Each structure stands twice: as structure tokens, then as C-alpha cells.
């Protein structure tokens, strides 16, 4: 009887469409949500510095939960919490940062903790990108050392890797086991992984040899079990310098120059109605035009930095000259990027203006350049007047609100945080 029922069932299955069979298979599978709810939960604490690190961490909290399941361990459900702390964004000592993050972790009873700072960190004179203390289940990332782009994906990849090392272990046997598990994952899940190498902090591709991040296992008395170091020093300076520029939020600096663009454009547009500028554009050679552009660009960048006292001196941080150099480097890049965008915007405005303000017949007459003006001449004239207006705009840039300009520099933000922490300490002492 049972055999007949089985035969009857199999004949029915043969006549079913693939869609119907697939639907029955899904219905027969256990509910994934109920499976997750029955699993043990592990808690992850993310302790970011304020501002950029905090913004990244808020996005991480929702993104990590699912990725932790298939990259780290599917036998648990994962809960991610974020606690922003100013100390993480002000302390320059990597050891003290970890110590403070450990205090926060004990208050929240987290299983694993990752601190994310936007301060450059050093260990034994080398640029520290990230580190793991698997005894304390603690880790930290200095995200400027990850470079400028794509910032969020690199922080996410680094966080996944550090949690994996805390959860599975940092020794070679543990890494081999993790690598084997990654290799056996389905292709669909592998596509979403940050890397297919269990010993890499981020997926670097062609940058692996040019801008390496070395994984170093420490065997000394230090609590740190694993460090990720940017080597050589030139690589570290490049990574951290560009990462600090990203943390400065250059768009904020560019928005600061809106009034400067208006002043420079108004002045340059007025000059366009005079034939003297037309004749200069016709007489200037390409080399002279390039020289004028470089001089005007450097003049405006330098004037903004000097007028607002953005350049830090060695006595501002006598015990850490490397940080002073990095702050100055990031300030130079940030202001330089803002001036470059300013120059391009101004050029586009003048390119439109030369067609609107200058009648072609008057330009090509004997009172003008005395010849036919092609598209190349109009572009060159726009370029020349942009360089001249940039020099004029530099004067206006010096009159910008100092507080607004300072907010776009790295050292200023850090000093503000230190002032805030000092006030907290003073209040504690008064109490």
C-alpha cells in the first residue's frame, strides 16, 4: 500500500512544473528567522570618534549584522551597538585608546569591541593601521591610514577582519581554518566578501605591492597580538595624509569659498569688457599662461593658510613632530583641493561669460585682436582671466570667517576635542 502511495506521489511530482516544485521546497525548509532567534547572540561594540568616524559607524551598525553571519560565524546571531566617545578622537596614544575602549566595553558587557579613531596612531615609530588584542577581545582602527577612497567599504572590511581574528583566533592554525572555511563558501556569498584572504585587512588588488599593509604578529610582552602596519614610511605618510584630508571633509572647505568665487567672478567679468585683457590673451604664450595659473593657485593656497594661522609649528606638539607634519600635510592638501575646485568653477563661469559679454565683431575688429577668434582663443581667454581673478580672490579669502575656515583643518578639530576633554577633567576635579 505504501509502495503504491509512493508511486502515485512520484507520478504526481513528475507532472509538476519546476516553479511548483521550487515552491514546495521553500515551504518545506525551516524558517530562517526562527533559526536565528534560537541561536546564541554575540554583541559587538563599535566605539567611534565624533564626526566622520561616527557617521561611518552608524551605517556600519546595520550593515555588519548580516555580513558577520557568513564572514565570521553563522552559528550565532550578531548584535551591533555604537557608542560615540570624544576621547577616542583626541587621544594620540594607541595604548591609551585601547584602554579607554576596554573601559566602555566592560560597562556595556560586549563580547567584542572595535574602536574607530580618526587620529593617526603610531607603534614603535611605525604607522599603525589597525591592531587586535585577542586576549582582551579588543581592536582598534585608525581609519585615516586606510587611505582616501572608498572609505566606508575599507572600514567595513577592516572591522569584519578584526572581529574574525578576535572570534576565531590570530595564530596561524586559526587563520588556516578560517581560510578553508572562506574557500568553501558558495560563490554567491564570496562575491559579497571584502576579501578572500583571511590574513588581509582590506581588499587591495593592484595596490597590494605599491601600498602594502603588513600583518605583524607580536611576541613581546605587549598585549597586542596582531598589528597591521603601513610600510614603508612613505606609504604611511601617503595613506594617512590622504585619509586625513578625507576626514577633514573637503566639501565643507569648498563651500566656505562661495563668497570668494562671487567676488572673483564679479571682478573678472568687469575686466572682460576692456580690450586690454583680450590683447593679453592674444599675446601670452602657453608657457606664460601655465606660469600665471601655477602662481595664482599657489598664492591663494598660501595666503589662506597664512591669513588664518592654519600652519602648525613644532612647539604646538614638541613631543610628536610626526603629527605636526601630518597635520600640516593634511591642511595643505585640504586647502589645495578647495582652491583647485574653486579654480575649475571659476573657469567654467568665465567660459560662459566670454560668449555672453564679448561681441565677436568687436573682439575681431581693429580695436580688438584684429583677427578671427576661434574656440581655442575663447578657452584661452577664460583661462587667463580665471588666473587673474584667482589672485584677486585670494584677498577676499583672507577676509573669510576664520572659524569657518578653521573647521576644515585637522589640527583645529583635534585641539577642540582636547579642550573639551580638559574641561571634563577640570569639572571632575572641582566636584
Residue pairs with C-beta under 8 A, 6 or more apart in sequence:
13 21
16 24
36 77
37 77
39 75
39 76
39 77
40 75
40 76
40 77
41 76
41 77
41 78
41 79
42 73
42 76
42 77
42 78
42 79
42 111
42 112
42 167
43 78
43 79
43 80
43 81
43 108
43 109
43 110
43 111
43 112
44 64
44 68
44 78
44 79
44 80
44 81
44 110
44 111
44 112
44 113
44 114
44 163
45 81
45 82
45 83
45 104
45 105
45 108
45 110
45 112
45 113
45 114
46 57
46 60
46 61
46 80
46 81
46 82
46 83
46 113
46 114
46 116
46 159
47 82
47 83
47 84
47 85
47 88
47 101
47 104
47 105
47 113
47 114
47 115
47 116
48 54
48 56
48 57
48 82
48 84
48 85
48 88
48 89
48 115
48 116
48 117
49 84
49 85
49 86
49 88
49 89
49 90
49 116
49 117
49 118
49 119
49 417
50 84
50 86
50 89
50 417
51 89
51 118
51 247
51 413
52 118
52 143
52 246
52 247
52 249
53 88
53 89
53 116
53 117
53 118
53 143
53 247
54 82
54 84
56 116
56 143
56 151
56 152
56 155
57 82
57 84
57 116
58 82
59 152
60 80
60 82
60 155
60 156
60 159
61 80
61 81
61 82
62 80
63 156
64 78
64 80
64 156
64 159
64 160
65 78
65 79
65 80
67 156
67 160
67 192
68 78
68 80
68 160
68 163
69 76
69 77
69 78
70 185
70 189
70 192
71 160
71 164
71 182
71 193
71 194
72 78
72 160
72 163
72 164
72 167
72 168
73 167
73 168
81 108
81 110
83 104
83 108
85 100
85 101
85 104
86 417
86 420
86 421
87 97
87 100
87 421
88 97
88 100
88 101
88 115
88 116
88 117
89 117
89 118
89 119
89 414
89 417
90 119
90 414
90 417
90 418
90 420
90 421
91 97
91 100
91 117
91 119
92 119
92 120
92 121
92 320
92 323
94 121
94 122
94 123
94 128
94 131
94 140
94 142
97 115
97 117
97 119
97 121
97 140
98 115
98 131
98 133
98 136
98 138
98 140
98 223
98 224
100 115
101 113
101 115
101 138
101 140
102 113
102 136
102 138
104 113
105 113
105 137
105 138
111 137
112 137
112 138
112 139
112 163
112 166
112 167
113 137
113 138
113 139
114 139
114 140
114 141
114 159
114 162
114 163
115 138
115 139
115 140
115 141
116 140
116 141
116 143
116 155
116 159
117 140
117 141
117 142
117 143
118 142
118 143
118 144
118 244
118 247
119 142
119 144
119 414
120 127
120 142
120 144
120 145
120 240
120 244
120 322
120 323
120 326
121 127
121 128
121 140
121 142
121 145
122 128
122 322
123 131
123 224
123 227
123 229
126 229
126 230
126 231
126 233
126 236
127 145
127 229
127 230
127 231
127 233
127 235
127 236
127 237
127 239
127 240
128 142
128 145
128 227
128 228
128 229
128 230
129 141
129 142
129 145
129 146
129 158
129 201
129 213
129 228
129 229
129 230
129 239
130 139
130 140
130 141
130 142
130 145
130 158
130 162
130 201
130 227
130 228
131 139
131 140
131 224
131 226
131 227
131 228
132 138
132 139
132 162
132 165
132 166
132 170
132 224
132 225
132 226
133 139
133 223
133 224
133 225
134 165
134 166
134 169
134 170
134 225
134 226
135 223
135 225
136 223
137 166
138 166
139 162
139 163
139 165
139 166
141 155
141 158
141 159
141 162
142 240
143 151
143 154
143 155
143 158
143 243
143 247
144 239
144 240
144 243
144 244
144 246
144 247
145 230
145 236
145 239
145 240
145 243
146 154
146 155
146 158
146 202
146 239
146 243
147 154
147 211
147 239
147 242
147 243
148 242
148 243
148 245
148 246
149 246
151 243
151 246
153 194
154 202
156 194
157 194
157 195
157 201
157 202
157 203
158 201
158 202
158 228
160 194
161 194
161 195
161 200
161 201
161 202
162 201
164 178
164 198
165 174
165 225
165 226
168 174
168 175
168 177
168 178
169 175
170 217
170 225
170 226
171 217
175 198
175 199
176 198
178 198
179 197
179 198
179 199
182 190
182 193
182 196
182 198
183 196
185 193
190 196
194 202
194 203
195 202
195 203
199 215
200 213
200 215
201 213
201 215
201 228
202 213
204 211
204 213
211 230
211 235
211 238
211 239
212 230
212 231
212 235
213 228
213 229
213 230
213 231
214 228
214 229
214 230
214 231
215 226
215 227
215 228
216 226
216 227
216 228
216 229
217 225
217 226
218 224
218 225
218 226
218 227
230 236
230 239
230 240
237 325
237 326
237 329
240 326
241 326
241 329
241 330
241 333
242 333
244 326
244 327
244 329
244 330
244 333
244 410
245 330
245 333
245 334
245 337
247 330
247 410
248 330
248 331
248 334
248 408
248 409
248 410
248 413
249 408
250 334
250 337
250 338
250 341
250 408
252 407
252 408
253 334
253 335
253 337
253 338
253 405
253 408
254 337
254 338
254 341
254 342
256 338
256 400
256 401
256 404
256 405
256 408
257 338
257 339
257 342
257 393
257 397
257 400
259 396
259 400
260 342
260 393
260 396
260 397
260 400
261 342
261 345
261 346
261 349
261 393
263 392
263 393
263 396
264 346
264 389
264 390
264 392
264 393
264 396
265 346
265 349
265 350
265 353
265 389
267 389
267 392
267 393
268 346
268 350
268 353
268 385
268 386
268 388
268 389
268 392
269 350
269 353
269 357
271 277
271 385
271 388
271 389
272 350
272 353
272 354
272 357
272 358
272 385
273 357
273 358
275 367
275 368
277 381
277 384
277 385
277 388
278 358
278 363
278 368
278 369
278 381
279 368
279 369
280 384
281 377
281 380
281 381
281 384
281 385
282 369
282 371
282 377
284 292
284 380
284 384
289 380
289 383
289 384
289 387
292 384
292 387
292 388
293 343
293 383
293 386
293 387
295 387
295 391
296 387
296 388
296 390
296 391
296 394
297 339
297 340
297 343
297 390
299 390
299 391
299 394
300 339
300 342
300 390
300 391
300 393
300 394
300 397
301 332
301 335
301 336
301 339
303 394
303 395
303 397
303 398
304 310
304 335
304 339
304 394
304 397
304 398
304 400
304 405
305 311
305 331
305 332
305 335
307 397
307 398
308 398
308 400
308 402
308 405
308 406
310 331
310 335
310 405
310 406
310 409
310 411
310 412
311 328
311 331
312 324
312 327
312 328
312 331
312 411
313 324
314 321
314 324
316 324
316 411
317 323
317 324
326 410
327 409
327 410
327 411
327 414
328 411
330 409
330 410
331 409
331 410
331 411
334 408
334 409
334 410
335 408
335 409
338 408
339 390
342 390
342 393
343 386
343 390
346 386
346 389
346 390
346 393
347 382
347 383
347 386
350 382
350 385
350 386
350 389
351 378
351 379
351 382
353 382
354 378
354 381
354 382
354 385
355 378
360 373
362 368
363 369
363 373
364 370
364 371
364 372
364 373
369 377
406 412
407 413
